[in-house]
Amino acid sequence: MRIDVVTLFPEMVTQACGYGITGRARERGLWQLCVFNPRDFATDAYRTIDDRPYGGGPGMVLMAPPLARALEAARDARSAVGAARAVTWYLSPAGTPLTHAAVMNLVADPERGVTLIAGRYEGVDQRLLDREVDCEVSVGDFVVSGGELPALLLIDAIVRQLPGALNDAESARQDSFADGLLDCPHYTRPERYEEARVPAVLLSGDHAAIRRWRLKQALGRTWQRRPDMLESRRLSTEERALLEEYRHELTDN
């Protein structure tokens, strides 16, 4: 998969993508990163890429022409190597909330890939977004100084789902949201820490009981923290029973 990022801070993106899972996957050739700086496509001596907003107000707005030329350069670079035209996403707090399903839609079509626009300042000229962007996405109900960090979050979410990116593919299948639930709690050595012990079932060696406990904890955690996720999930008979069991245990404690 090829991921292009249009950003005023290309080093911020390339350096962060050199670590951990994303870095190893890139070394293995599982994905490719290309960055394009709009300043390189400005036409004046000052490499101007922003200006004051029409109508007044604080801050600056990224201008459409340099961004459009950067996107065109990204498309030309893809075409030169025979890559398919990518979808274009703009990282914005006003966008649609990013979900696991949206990430998996991108992963399902790795030949196409994605171009990400990392905004800055007060945002991007709306005319550029209307002409060039397929989707605006938000990583949360908060505002950060630029789109680079949200872009990096999305890149990491994509790459970890690519076949071969993780040493154990089962890790991705057991992530929160992968099956419509939050992940269950996890424990490791020592068995006793500050008077708290690992749940006995996890030490039992009974794989059926462990699976049941983990599913119950995932259901209960989702019910407590993200009930909206359960509203859209059709629970099986076993899941309904486990969730009811979790609720009773919570009341008893």
Buried (B, 14 or more C-beta within 10 A) or exposed (E): BBBBBBBBBBEBBBEBBEEEBBBBBBEEEBBEBBBBBBBEBBEEEEEBBBEEBEEEEEEBBBBBBBBBBBBEBBBEBBEEEEBEEBBBBBBBBEBEEBEBEBBBEBBEEBEBBBBBBBBBBBBBBEEBBEEBBEBBBBBEEEEEEBBBBBBBBBBBBBBBBBEEBBEEEEEBEBBBBBEBBBBBEEEEEEEEEEEEEBEEBBEEEEEEEBEBBBBBBBBBBBBEEBEEBBEEBEEEEEBEBBBEBBBEEEEEE
